């Protein structure tokens, strides 16, 4: 059965994210990560030194103003210029080190995740597993960005806050000294009263922020998910524009888009409410912090125990200490947004972990092995989906060069069987044998046309310039796409321009370019007329005499184009192979097509054998 992924606890998600993300500084990472981290730490220290210099300069300039010492004021004004220049230079260096670290970390983590996501068809399997993460592309593109940008900002801010608080608390303690308060005839002395005031104020502000913004993380997660769903709805509308337009489904699509938009706006409303609440604390703190130390120091200034310069230096130091203590207050919304994104990335990582463990354990999975002999051999093959068995007990051998048609009623599991043969569907049991080194190519009903040039689309999945224009042109003429040759190197939205039949012809062109040993056709000619279908199948028969072709289709005309027919019949315990018929493999041209009477005679003859349980169709 398909794997069911259970949603882990939020704390486990964050732990899983850090286990993988911190590998950037480990053996799997790059030495540049440590160089950038060292530069970032150095610039933090240099910026702290300039801040200290500015603080001392503030005391000197205000003392000089109080004393009306014009010479000192002029000298300090000139000193301010190099201090300012140093502050700007170190600030720019810190921005460079911080953003370069973020960019490199994002690149490394994205590569790690995308490599795992694209390996062994997991990007496809995640769409099938129960409880799998939705919108993995959004998690890769947006959530990884937030999950790598914010921690660097947080680390920079935290280190700066700790060092600043440590440095300027010493200044506050030294300048402020003790404060004696007369209360009911008693004298109460508070040592380092400015430090005590800063700590009490910071605890009150941070505690208020945590209390008011406790729902910020959950609201941020809902907002990110709603945004991802809305983007997905709009992307599907664009990709399926032709079908929607032909069905005139604009109103229904608009209803779906409006419903998704309402979810986004509702999520943003919740974000707005939470932001308003946190703004009350942060805005209040930003106005009180600069004024509070002046009010506290006013009595000592008035009695002559503190100079104006000392008050302004204390006010500056108090503001810096408050900024350090209130780091959580200022960054709580971003911290909540980061937590939501990190959890979403971690859920994708853990889902990939589950698929990897299933691949290693091989429990409930189809075993693929390489053996000589048959081009494809199924041994007691079963294909499952969740708790349902789609195909059961399949025993068949298809020899090199055979052209086999697989038929059966809709929903009997034919397309899923093709995916299992291609290795795309791993869930089930039994074995699929293929010769070592055999090249297999699948042509689905909906042919994929990548973005870019038509030349790239023809050579896909190989690179665009892997074959010459002349080689591609000859193949396009062969499959009936000669009118597109002059547009080979033009970049257009070919997926929207080409018709369904042209896309299927392009898929056949890939077959002639790649020359596979095994060709699986899943309704690959459904969009073609009978004459074009005959022509392409005749070309396959002529040019790929040694290649094995397995076709899935419903058209009765396809029987005349294959040398063997296998019928899948659906049952309560899964579909079974109930008929395996060999006939003359000679392809029939359109003018040689049997009349309806002959086809009916052939079908009636076949029907008498349909419900006979076939012997395992092995041709050793």
Residue pairs with C-beta under 8 A, 6 or more apart in sequence:
1 364
1 384
1 385
1 386
1 387
1 427
2 128
2 129
2 130
2 384
2 385
2 386
2 427
3 125
3 129
3 130
3 354
3 355
3 358
3 427
4 129
4 130
4 131
5 129
5 130
5 131
5 132
5 133
5 350
5 351
5 354
6 131
7 131
7 347
8 16
8 347
8 350
10 343
13 342
13 343
13 346
13 347
13 350
14 339
14 342
14 343
14 346
16 346
16 349
16 350
16 353
17 147
17 342
17 343
17 345
17 346
17 349
20 109
20 112
20 346
20 349
21 105
21 109
21 147
21 148
21 151
23 29
23 112
24 30
24 33
24 104
24 105
24 108
24 109
25 33
25 34
25 37
28 112
29 108
30 104
30 108
32 104
33 101
33 104
33 105
33 108
36 97
36 100
36 101
36 104
37 101
39 93
39 97
40 94
40 97
40 98
40 101
40 152
40 156
41 159
43 90
43 93
43 94
43 97
44 94
44 156
44 159
44 160
44 163
45 163
46 86
46 90
46 93
47 87
47 90
47 91
47 94
47 160
48 160
48 163
48 164
48 167
50 83
50 86
50 87
50 90
51 87
51 164
51 320
52 167
52 168
53 83
53 86
54 83
54 87
54 316
55 168
55 171
55 313
55 316
55 317
55 320
56 313
57 76
57 79
57 80
57 83
58 309
58 312
58 313
58 316
59 309
59 310
59 312
59 313
60 72
60 76
60 309
61 73
61 76
61 77
61 309
62 307
62 308
62 309
62 311
62 312
62 313
63 307
63 308
63 309
63 310
64 72
64 73
64 76
64 309
65 73
65 308
66 307
66 308
66 309
94 156
98 152
98 153
98 156
101 152
102 148
102 149
102 152
102 153
105 148
105 152
106 144
106 145
106 148
106 149
109 144
109 147
109 148
110 140
110 144
113 140
113 144
113 345
113 348
113 349
113 352
114 140
116 122
116 349
116 352
116 356
117 123
117 126
117 136
117 140
117 348
117 352
120 355
120 359
121 423
121 424
121 426
122 352
122 355
123 136
124 424
125 355
125 426
126 132
126 133
126 136
126 351
126 352
126 355
128 385
129 351
129 354
129 355
130 386
132 351
133 139
133 344
133 347
133 348
133 351
134 225
134 228
134 229
135 225
135 228
135 229
135 231
135 232
136 348
138 224
138 227
138 228
138 231
138 232
139 228
139 344
139 345
139 347
139 348
140 348
142 224
142 228
142 341
143 224
143 341
143 342
143 344
143 345
144 341
144 345
146 337
146 338
146 341
147 338
147 341
147 342
147 345
150 334
150 335
150 337
150 338
150 341
151 338
153 331
153 334
154 331
154 334
154 335
154 338
157 327
157 331
158 327
160 324
161 323
161 324
161 325
161 327
162 324
164 320
164 321
164 323
164 324
165 321
165 324
165 325
168 317
168 318
168 320
168 321
168 324
169 195
169 198
169 321
171 313
171 314
171 317
172 192
172 194
172 195
172 198
172 314
172 317
172 318
172 321
173 192
173 194
173 195
175 194
175 306
175 310
175 313
175 314
175 317
176 192
176 193
176 194
176 195
176 296
176 297
176 314
177 191
177 192
177 300
177 305
178 189
178 190
178 191
178 192
178 193
179 189
179 190
179 193
179 296
179 299
179 300
180 187
180 188
180 189
180 190
181 187
181 188
181 189
181 190
182 188
190 196
193 296
194 293
194 296
194 297
194 314
194 318
195 321
197 292
197 293
197 296
197 318
198 318
198 321
198 322
198 325
199 325
201 288
201 289
201 292
201 322
201 325
202 321
202 322
202 325
202 326
203 325
205 281
205 284
205 285
205 325
205 326
205 329
206 325
206 326
206 328
206 329
208 281
209 278
209 281
209 282
209 328
209 329
209 332
210 328
210 332
212 277
212 278
212 280
212 281
213 274
213 277
213 278
213 332
213 333
213 336
215 274
216 274
216 278
216 332
216 333
216 336
217 336
217 339
217 340
219 267
219 270
219 271
219 274
219 336
220 271
220 336
220 337
220 339
220 340
221 340
221 343
221 344
222 267
222 270
223 264
223 267
223 268
223 270
223 271
223 340
224 337
224 340
224 341
224 344
225 267
225 344
226 260
226 263
226 264
226 266
226 267
227 264
227 267
229 260
229 263
229 264
230 257
230 260
230 261
230 263
230 264
233 256
233 257
233 260
234 257
237 244
237 253
237 257
239 495
241 496
242 496
243 249
244 250
244 253
274 333
275 333
278 329
278 332
278 333
281 329
282 326
282 329
282 330
285 322
285 326
285 329
289 318
289 319
289 322
289 323
289 326
290 315
290 318
290 319
292 318
293 311
293 314
293 315
293 317
293 318
293 319
294 311
294 315
297 306
297 310
297 311
297 314
297 315
298 311
300 306
301 307
301 308
301 311
306 314
323 330
328 335
358 364
358 365
358 426
359 365
359 426
364 384
364 427
364 428
364 429
365 426
365 427
365 428
365 429
366 381
366 383
366 420
366 425
366 426
366 427
366 428
366 429
366 430
366 431
366 432
367 430
367 431
367 432
368 423
368 431
368 432
368 433
368 434
369 431
369 432
369 433
369 434
370 433
370 434
370 435
370 436
371 377
371 433
371 434
371 435
372 435
372 436
373 397
373 433
373 435
373 620
374 397
374 398
374 399
374 400
374 433
374 618
374 619
375 398
375 399
375 400
375 401
375 402
375 434
375 435
375 438
375 517
375 518
375 548
376 396
376 397
376 398
376 421
376 432
376 433
376 434
376 518
376 548
376 550
377 396
377 397
377 398
377 431
377 432
377 433
377 434
377 618
378 394
378 395
378 396
378 397
378 430
378 431
378 432
378 433
379 395
379 430
379 431
379 432
379 433
380 393
380 394
380 395
380 429
380 430
380 431
381 391
381 393
381 394
381 395
381 420
381 428
381 429
381 430
381 431
381 432
382 389
382 391
382 392
382 393
382 394
382 428
382 429
382 430
382 574
383 389
383 390
383 391
383 392
383 413
383 416
383 417
383 420
383 425
383 427
383 428
383 574
384 390
384 427
384 428
384 429
385 416
385 427
388 574
389 428
389 573
389 574
390 412
390 413
390 416
390 417
390 574
390 575
391 413
391 416
391 417
391 420
391 428
391 568
391 574
391 575
391 576
392 573
392 574
392 575
392 576
393 574
393 576
394 417
394 430
394 576
394 577
395 577
395 616
395 617
395 618
396 566
396 577
396 580
396 616
396 617
396 618
397 616
397 617
397 618
397 619
397 620
398 404
398 548
398 550
398 564
399 548
399 619
400 517
400 546
400 547
400 548
401 545
401 546
401 547
401 548
402 548
402 549
402 563
402 564
402 585
403 540
403 541
403 548
403 549
403 551
403 561
403 562
403 563
403 564
403 585
404 548
404 549
404 550
404 551
404 562
404 563
404 564
404 565
404 566
405 551
405 552
405 553
405 558
405 559
405 561
405 562
405 564
405 565
405 566
406 414
406 417
406 418
406 550
406 551
406 552
406 553
406 566
406 567
406 568
407 414
407 552
407 553
407 554
407 558
407 565
407 566
407 567
407 568
408 414
408 567
408 568
408 569
408 570
408 575
409 569
409 570
410 554
411 570
412 568
412 569
412 570
412 575
413 568
413 570
413 574
413 575
414 522
414 552
414 568
415 522
415 523
415 552
416 425
417 552
417 568
418 442
418 520
418 522
418 550
418 552
419 425
420 426
420 428
420 432
421 432
421 440
421 520
421 550
422 440
422 442
422 520
423 432
423 440
424 442
434 440
434 518
435 517
438 517
438 518
439 514
439 515
439 516
439 517
439 518
440 516
440 517
440 518
440 519
440 520
441 510
441 511
441 514
441 516
441 518
441 519
441 520
442 520
442 522
443 504
443 507
443 508
443 510
443 511
443 519
443 520
443 521
443 522
443 524
444 507
444 522
444 523
444 524
445 522
445 523
445 524
445 526
445 527
446 503
447 503
447 504
447 506
447 507
447 524
448 460
449 457
449 494
449 495
449 498
449 503
449 506
450 456
450 457
450 460
450 495
451 493
451 495
452 464
452 491
453 464
453 488
453 489
453 490
453 491
454 484
454 487
454 488
454 489
454 490
454 492
454 494
455 464
455 465
455 469
455 472
455 488
455 489
456 463
456 464
457 494
457 506
458 467
458 472
458 475
458 476
458 488
458 506
458 509
458 510
458 513
459 465
459 466
459 467
459 472
459 510
459 513
460 510
462 514
467 513
469 488
469 489
471 513
472 485
472 488
472 509
472 513
473 482
473 485
473 488
475 509
475 512
475 513
476 482
476 484
476 485
476 509
477 485
478 509
478 512
478 539
479 505
479 506
479 508
479 509
479 512
479 536
479 539
480 505
480 532
480 535
481 502
481 505
481 506
481 509
484 502
495 503
498 506
499 527
500 527
501 527
501 528
501 529
501 532
503 527
504 524
504 525
504 526
504 527
504 528
505 528
505 532
505 536
507 524
508 524
508 536
508 539
508 540
511 519
511 540
511 544
512 539
512 543
515 544
516 547
517 546
517 547
517 548
518 547
518 548
518 549
518 550
519 540
519 544
519 547
519 548
519 549
519 550
520 550
520 551
520 552
521 549
521 550
521 551
521 552
521 553
522 552
523 552
523 553
523 554
524 551
525 532
525 533
525 536
525 537
525 553
525 558
526 553
526 555
528 536
530 557
530 590
531 590
533 555
533 557
533 558
533 561
534 557
534 561
534 587
534 588
534 589
534 590
534 593
535 590
537 558
537 561
537 587
538 561
538 587
538 589
540 547
540 549
541 561
541 585
541 587
542 587
549 562
551 558
551 562
556 599
556 603
557 593
559 565
559 583
559 602
560 587
560 588
560 593
560 594
561 587
561 588
562 585
563 582
563 583
563 584
563 585
563 586
564 580
564 581
564 582
564 583
564 585
565 579
565 580
565 581
565 583
565 606
566 577
566 579
566 580
566 581
566 617
567 577
567 578
567 579
567 580
567 581
567 610
568 575
568 576
568 577
568 578
569 575
569 576
569 578
569 610
569 611
577 614
577 617
578 610
578 611
578 612
578 613
578 614
579 606
579 609
579 610
579 611
579 612
579 614
580 614
580 617
581 606
581 609
588 594
594 602
